[in-house]
Amino acid sequence: MFLLIFDEWRLNILRLKNTNANQRVGKKYCWRLECKLAKIKKMTRLFLIFITSLLVVLGARYGTYSPLPGEVFEDCETPVIENKLLGLWELDRIDNYEAFHEGLAENSGFLSYLEVFAYPFVLERSQLYRIEQCGSNIALSVNYLRTWLVATAEIEEPKIQVEMKDFATELKETLEETFEEVLTDVKDALAIEAKPEINKNLEFLRKSNNLDLVAELNFSDDEITLYGTLNGKNYREKIYYDAGELVREIAFVDSALGSTDFIYRRYP
């Protein structure tokens, strides 16, 4: 009798131990499963964030893509001294875009506030700027989203690159021409023609019909200055080279927010 009671008591203890062990194993399994599920959710969240960011960047880049127009002076044969402004540039950043937007915008409110943040993000991933020169002509090409603006203007006669000659050759040529020059001095003096005026106004080869732009271009000391009206607003634009970057400084008359700088880097 005593043995039966003892055996039953021992079986109860063993059942209790097995039950506790099974509970611990079950809890451990559930903990591992929850950890795996949490990791999967975290990885899925990070993957979605990455894909979303990639789509936003690519969408902004290719959604505003427009093929670069051909060079205006592609067949130019007139050599000029290279300056740092010439070439193709891509927009790197914009400083104080709010001033540019405020100078042009006629509306206000939440939409206008949103554009101040959205437009720089899109432009910094899509805008190109090209400056060309051929003799006494200069061409500017720039895109604003999918619209290209291409314009030309006349500038002061540039310094032409000439191969240097040795002193003896130059002296010989000078002496040979001296007599002829003396004979023609009077004729030249009497036949002086007035130097034609330079047409500094921008002539547009390509632009949007919605853009109302009239400007005059001046070029001196590796700096381009534009004065004119943009959509009825008087403005001034300076284009210059600064520490490896091209800077377009645009300011509207009577603007309380100052100027806007479009800063470009060399296109690869």
KELOTOR-88056 format. One line per field, with one value per residue (C-alpha): residue number from 1; y, z, x. Coordinates in nm, 4 decimals. Layout:
fiti: c(NUM/...)
yy: c(Y/...)
zz: c(Z/...)
xx: c(X/...)
END
This chain:
fiti: c(1/2/3/4/5/6/7/8/9/10/11/12/13/14/15/16/17/18/19/20/21/22/23/24/25/26/27/28/29/30/31/32/33/34/35/36/37/38/39/40/41/42/43/44/45/46/47/48/49/50/51/52/53/54/55/56/57/58/59/60/61/62/63/64/65/66/67/68/69/70/71/72/73/74/75/76/77/78/79/80/81/82/83/84/85/86/87/88/89/90/91/92/93/94/95/96/97/98/99/100/101/102/103/104/105/106/107/108/109/110/111/112/113/114/115/116/117/118/119/120/121/122/123/124/125/126/127/128/129/130/131/132/133/134/135/136/137/138/139/140/141/142/143/144/145/146/147/148/149/150/151/152/153/154/155/156/157/158/159/160/161/162/163/164/165/166/167/168/169/170/171/172/173/174/175/176/177/178/179/180/181/182/183/184/185/186/187/188/189/190/191/192/193/194/195/196/197/198/199/200/201/202/203/204/205/206/207/208/209/210/211/212/213/214/215/216/217/218/219/220/221/222/223/224/225/226/227/228/229/230/231/232/233/234/235/236/237/238/239/240/241/242/243/244/245/246/247/248/249/250/251/252/253/254/255/256/257/258/259/260/261/262/263/264/265/266/267/268)
yy: c(0.0000/0.2315/0.1548/0.2393/0.5751/0.6506/0.5601/0.7788/1.0699/1.0309/1.0224/1.3452/1.5128/1.3892/1.5161/1.8569/1.8767/1.7769/2.0376/2.3137/2.2042/2.2082/2.5554/2.6819/2.5287/2.6771/3.0219/3.0004/2.8969/3.1792/3.4290/3.3137/3.3306/3.6816/3.7912/3.6513/3.8201/4.1502/4.1248/4.0472/4.3481/4.5746/4.4558/4.4955/4.8493/4.9424/4.7887/4.9883/5.3091/5.2397/5.1625/5.4711/5.6976/5.5471/5.5945/5.9566/6.0372/5.8522/5.9940/6.3483/6.2867/6.1100/6.2715/6.6079/6.4735/6.6566/6.5858/6.8390/7.0513/7.0464/7.3060/7.6417/7.6993/7.3404/7.4424/7.7443/7.7935/8.1168/8.0474/8.2395/8.2414/7.9830/8.1202/7.9397/8.0055/7.8058/7.4503/7.2383/7.2643/7.0815/7.2378/7.1339/7.3445/7.6539/7.9148/8.1234/7.9935/8.1625/8.5016/8.3832/8.2285/8.5359/8.7599/8.5723/8.4184/8.5901/8.3416/8.2576/8.0039/7.6427/7.5532/7.8338/7.7327/7.3744/7.4836/7.6610/7.3243/7.0993/7.2959/7.3153/6.9391/6.8695/7.1323/7.0147/6.6769/6.7928/7.1363/7.1834/7.5101/7.5542/7.8558/7.8737/8.1358/8.1824/8.5000/8.7918/8.5802/8.3995/8.1423/8.0393/7.7190/7.6203/7.3943/7.4501/7.1100/6.9830/7.3232/7.4519/7.8153/7.8822/8.2397/8.4214/8.7720/8.9744/9.0748/9.2848/9.1392/8.8772/8.8286/8.5741/8.3078/8.3596/8.1453/8.3298/8.4107/8.4570/8.8111/8.7903/8.6652/8.9257/9.2048/9.0944/9.0908/9.4309/9.5856/9.4359/9.5822/9.9232/10.0780/9.9575/10.0839/10.4279/10.4545/10.3537/10.5628/10.8483/10.6154/10.4354/10.7613/10.8777/10.5433/10.4926/10.3226/10.3559/10.0534/9.8714/9.8778/9.5619/9.4027/9.3020/9.1991/8.8296/8.6596/8.3423/8.0310/7.8261/7.9140/7.8499/8.0482/8.1199/8.2844/8.6626/8.7461/9.0479/9.1043/9.2683/9.0820/9.2297/9.0266/9.1448/9.0070/8.6506/8.7685/8.7803/9.0313/9.0330/9.3177/9.2854/9.1842/8.8364/8.7934/9.1652/9.1851/9.3790/9.1686/9.1469/8.8290/8.7855/8.4739/8.4197/8.1540/8.0975/7.8278/7.5654/7.6418/7.8468/8.0871/8.2480/8.5257/8.6467/8.9414/9.1178/9.4909/9.5879/9.2276/9.2163/8.8637/8.9398/8.7382/8.3713/8.1765/7.8854/7.7064/7.4637/7.2140/7.0833/6.8212/6.4925)
zz: c(0.0000/0.0998/-0.2248/-0.4368/-0.2638/-0.3107/-0.6816/-0.7418/-0.5614/-0.7714/-1.0967/-0.9998/-0.9408/-1.2761/-1.4534/-1.2875/-1.3954/-1.7499/-1.7616/-1.6408/-1.8917/-2.1761/-2.0772/-2.0756/-2.4193/-2.5501/-2.4181/-2.5661/-2.9039/-2.8967/-2.8074/-3.0975/-3.3349/-3.2205/-3.2678/-3.6194/-3.7040/-3.5616/-3.7702/-4.0825/-4.0204/-3.9631/-4.2800/-4.4775/-4.3437/-4.4335/-4.7781/-4.8435/-4.7284/-4.9609/-5.2589/-5.1937/-5.1708/-5.4879/-5.6767/-5.5616/-5.6775/-6.0084/-6.0651/-6.0108/-6.2430/-6.5312/-6.4921/-6.5704/-6.8267/-7.1567/-7.4186/-7.4324/-7.7492/-7.9996/-7.9658/-8.1150/-8.2479/-8.3411/-8.6686/-8.5296/-8.6766/-8.4986/-8.2129/-7.8882/-7.5623/-7.3326/-7.0182/-6.7122/-6.7870/-7.1083/-7.1122/-6.9706/-6.6048/-6.3836/-6.0951/-5.7583/-5.5132/-5.4769/-5.2062/-5.1021/-5.3649/-5.1740/-5.3032/-5.6663/-5.6126/-5.4302/-5.7100/-5.9723/-5.7881/-5.8037/-5.5784/-5.2139/-4.9628/-4.8957/-5.2626/-5.2988/-4.9714/-5.0972/-5.4257/-5.2381/-5.1030/-5.3965/-5.6890/-5.5615/-5.4947/-5.8526/-6.0201/-5.8409/-6.0081/-6.3570/-6.4568/-6.6950/-6.8058/-7.1099/-7.2187/-7.5694/-7.7536/-8.1185/-8.2146/-8.0953/-8.0247/-7.7071/-7.6492/-7.3276/-7.2878/-6.9723/-6.8931/-6.6382/-6.5787/-6.9316/-7.1053/-7.2694/-7.3093/-7.5762/-7.6491/-7.8216/-7.8021/-7.9373/-7.7198/-7.7606/-8.0085/-7.8105/-7.8133/-8.0792/-8.0117/-8.2402/-8.2674/-8.1341/-8.3931/-8.3298/-8.3228/-8.6494/-8.8528/-8.7068/-8.7743/-9.1336/-9.2010/-9.0386/-9.2610/-9.5742/-9.4901/-9.3764/-9.7230/-9.8214/-9.4944/-9.5456/-9.8909/-9.7717/-9.4540/-9.6230/-9.7969/-9.4750/-9.2927/-9.5523/-9.5674/-9.1975/-9.1405/-8.8305/-8.6076/-8.6120/-8.2903/-8.0874/-8.0469/-7.6809/-7.6657/-7.6220/-7.9318/-7.8473/-8.0543/-7.8225/-7.5282/-7.3702/-7.5002/-7.1396/-7.0639/-7.1030/-7.1000/-7.2385/-7.1441/-7.2445/-7.2053/-7.1106/-7.0994/-6.9430/-6.7215/-6.7275/-6.5967/-6.7711/-6.6573/-6.7721/-6.7200/-6.8173/-6.7265/-6.6442/-6.6543/-6.6023/-6.3112/-6.3448/-6.2571/-6.2756/-6.3253/-6.2774/-6.3980/-6.2698/-6.1765/-5.8100/-5.6684/-5.9309/-5.9474/-6.1770/-5.9916/-6.1318/-5.8960/-5.9708/-5.7918/-5.8526/-5.8075/-5.4681/-5.3428/-4.9653/-4.9587/-5.1454/-5.4323/-5.5257/-5.6125/-5.8555/-5.8054/-6.0697/-6.0985/-6.4118/-6.5898/-6.5866)
xx: c(0.0000/0.2776/0.4629/0.1610/0.1208/0.4922/0.4857/0.1822/0.3471/0.6637/0.4627/0.2875/0.6233/0.7540/0.4413/0.4849/0.8495/0.7636/0.4882/0.7261/0.9902/0.7399/0.6249/0.9836/1.0492/0.7256/0.8120/1.1633/1.0203/0.7675/1.0424/1.2582/0.9617/0.8729/1.2362/1.2407/0.9133/1.0398/1.3578/1.1586/0.9321/1.2341/1.4083/1.0860/1.0440/1.4046/1.3663/1.0491/1.2191/1.5134/1.2886/1.0760/1.3824/1.5270/1.2015/1.1756/1.5308/1.4996/1.1527/1.2790/1.5747/1.4072/1.0681/1.2326/1.4815/1.5068/1.7774/2.0600/2.0270/2.3109/2.5859/2.4959/2.8491/2.9215/3.0895/3.2729/3.6203/3.7099/3.9534/3.9207/4.1089/3.9566/3.7977/3.6705/3.3046/3.2884/3.1598/2.8802/2.7780/2.5283/2.3390/2.4805/2.2801/2.0635/2.1051/1.8029/1.5598/1.2792/1.3976/1.3776/1.0355/0.9055/1.0326/0.8291/0.5339/0.2009/0.0237/0.0702/-0.0466/0.0378/0.1031/0.3539/0.5176/0.5480/0.7055/0.9867/1.1001/1.0078/1.1539/1.5146/1.5111/1.4004/1.6211/1.9347/1.8874/1.8003/1.9314/2.2242/2.3833/2.6079/2.8112/2.9589/3.1592/3.2517/3.4316/3.2206/2.9140/2.8166/2.5420/2.3671/2.1631/1.9736/1.6797/1.4072/1.2510/1.1748/1.1898/1.5092/1.6089/1.8740/1.9849/2.2708/2.4150/2.7066/3.0010/3.3145/3.5609/3.7576/4.1307/4.2166/4.4744/4.7725/5.0824/5.3876/5.6521/6.0217/6.1503/6.3501/6.0555/5.8231/6.0747/6.1221/5.7506/5.7149/5.9823/5.8298/5.4934/5.6182/5.6427/5.2954/5.1502/5.3015/5.1488/4.8061/4.7955/4.6142/4.3709/4.2997/4.2459/3.9963/3.8204/3.7602/3.4294/3.2211/3.2470/2.9140/2.7181/2.7116/2.3706/2.3803/2.0148/1.9477/1.8143/1.6249/1.6689/1.4499/1.2278/0.8897/0.5937/0.4963/0.8310/0.8412/1.2126/1.3973/1.7607/2.0871/2.4164/2.7531/3.0746/3.3996/3.6760/3.5401/3.2037/2.8680/2.6067/2.2455/1.9977/1.6355/1.2821/1.1578/0.7803/0.7412/0.9889/1.3157/1.6171/1.9955/2.1954/2.5701/2.7513/3.1034/3.3584/3.4358/3.6664/3.5912/3.2191/2.9987/2.7700/2.4531/2.3516/1.9992/1.8404/1.5105/1.4719/1.3259/1.3487/1.3443/1.4912/1.8141/1.9618/1.9426/2.2589/2.2442/2.5748/2.7011/2.9861/3.1549/2.9495/3.1445)
END
